[in-house]
Amino acid sequence: MEIRSLSPARAPLQFAQTLSAVMLTPWQAALKRDLTMAEREKNIHIQPSSSISRTHIFPALLAIAAVSGLCAFVSPPLGPWRVILSNPGMYIDLLALLFLLFMLWSSTKVRMNHVAVNWVRYGLLLWIAGGTFDLMDEIFRQPRWMGYYCEDLLRLTGMLLSAVGVYKIIERINLLYVDARSQSLKDELTQLPNRRFFIDTVREKAGNTQALMIVDIDYFKKINDTYGHLVGDEVLFALGKQLAKLTSDKVLPSRIGGEEFAIIVDGLSAQEVDELAQSILQNARAILINHDNPLSISIGVGLRHKDEPQNQFIKKVDDALYKAKNNGRGRVEWAV
């Protein structure tokens, strides 16, 4: 069938079908695969960038060749090549097309397999096809329907897909950042805040009425050596679960390393802090090591004086903990 003989009414439809068959076939299967993958898993996985580049750059070059061939077949040139090559508009459109190709090539360097990334890539493919029609408009005398149905429609659709894809990528990156930030401040075993969060909080609360407890599990190394590290982890998890129940706007427990926990107390009197420490000591004994022996912990407690340096404050509470260890363990000692 010769395209020149098409009626004006049927030409846009037939031309669009021909263009779709040429452009979309190489990557329709990839789009279907990506959508299925997105439903199966939400995590981002790294892929080799070289294979991604070949997958998406080749269809773009194929689209450029197909659109150029179809335009040359359907429409006559605007004039002699000397006149066409002297038209500055052609070079501007060519530069825009090369920029779109560069954007597509850059997108293949994003080493993640997520459906939103492919929305950007497929949008750029459509945008490149529309840009090629725009370039061919400076070389060939295109019919009006080609400009409406091909150039403008492909370009706008590509822009829309790319914009939605970029929005989804930014949204995904924000979620990953928040999750990574949260995980970086949380202990994996007990799910309590970790040492970094503890240090930052002590620094932020400088100048407020503040008390600190440092809790250490007695004979923890012996527990690991006797019953194994799995039982040791169970003990840490159980104690962490008890301390997590104390969390409020005035009490903030955290795991600061190994078998040590810290509890920042804000806005309570010395008597209330001591009562809290004693209740923690008693509740810990309800935890049975290997379903047999009650857990013993030692606690150092101290109040922060006005303008007391952070390191000095933590050190004096730590000294009180070692005093509790030296005085028989399983007790509460106050810093002087």
Helices and strands as residue ranges (DSSP letters): G 3-5, H 11-40, H 49-74, H 81-85, H 88-107, H 115-136, H 144-146, I 147-152, H 153-184, H 195-204, E 210-217, H 220-227, H 229-244, E 251-257, E 260-266, H 270-284, E 288-289, E 293-294, E 297-303, H 310-326, E 332-334
